[in-house]
Amino acid sequence: MQKKKQVPASDFEAAEKKKQQTQIASQIKKVEENITRLESEIKLLDDKLAIPEAYEALTKDPHFFSSYNTLKKELENEMAKWEDLSSKLA
């Protein structure tokens, strides 16, 4: 019968910390992708709003500003998530 080799607690803790750091880094990557996507969508809408004809059409849509503000709020939430996750990596 073979005895299992015991791993020192400090090695286990280090491995566990590395695993958590990897998971956090993965979450940060996903959040950064969401931030990039949201910033692109918002920029596209901002560019459209800069064109007078498009501005008129967009502002006549009763759902436009609601959707626009939702995108802005989502971006704000993703930025807060990014800050929180980044602080956990430090």
Contacts in CASP RR format, 6 or more apart in sequence:
PFRMAT RR
TARGET T0000
AUTHOR 0000-0000-0000
METHOD contacts of the structure
MODEL  1
MQKKKQVPASDFEAAEKKKQQTQIASQIKKVEENITRLESEIKLLDDKLA
IPEAYEALTKDPHFFSSYNTLKKELENEMAKWEDLSSKLA
21 89 0 8 1.000
24 85 0 8 1.000
24 88 0 8 1.000
24 89 0 8 1.000
25 89 0 8 1.000
27 85 0 8 1.000
28 82 0 8 1.000
28 85 0 8 1.000
28 86 0 8 1.000
28 89 0 8 1.000
31 78 0 8 1.000
31 81 0 8 1.000
31 82 0 8 1.000
31 85 0 8 1.000
32 82 0 8 1.000
34 74 0 8 1.000
34 78 0 8 1.000
35 75 0 8 1.000
35 78 0 8 1.000
35 79 0 8 1.000
35 82 0 8 1.000
38 71 0 8 1.000
38 74 0 8 1.000
38 75 0 8 1.000
38 78 0 8 1.000
39 75 0 8 1.000
41 71 0 8 1.000
42 68 0 8 1.000
42 71 0 8 1.000
42 72 0 8 1.000
42 75 0 8 1.000
45 58 0 8 1.000
45 68 0 8 1.000
45 71 0 8 1.000
48 54 0 8 1.000
48 55 0 8 1.000
48 58 0 8 1.000
49 55 0 8 1.000
49 58 0 8 1.000
58 64 0 8 1.000
59 65 0 8 1.000
END
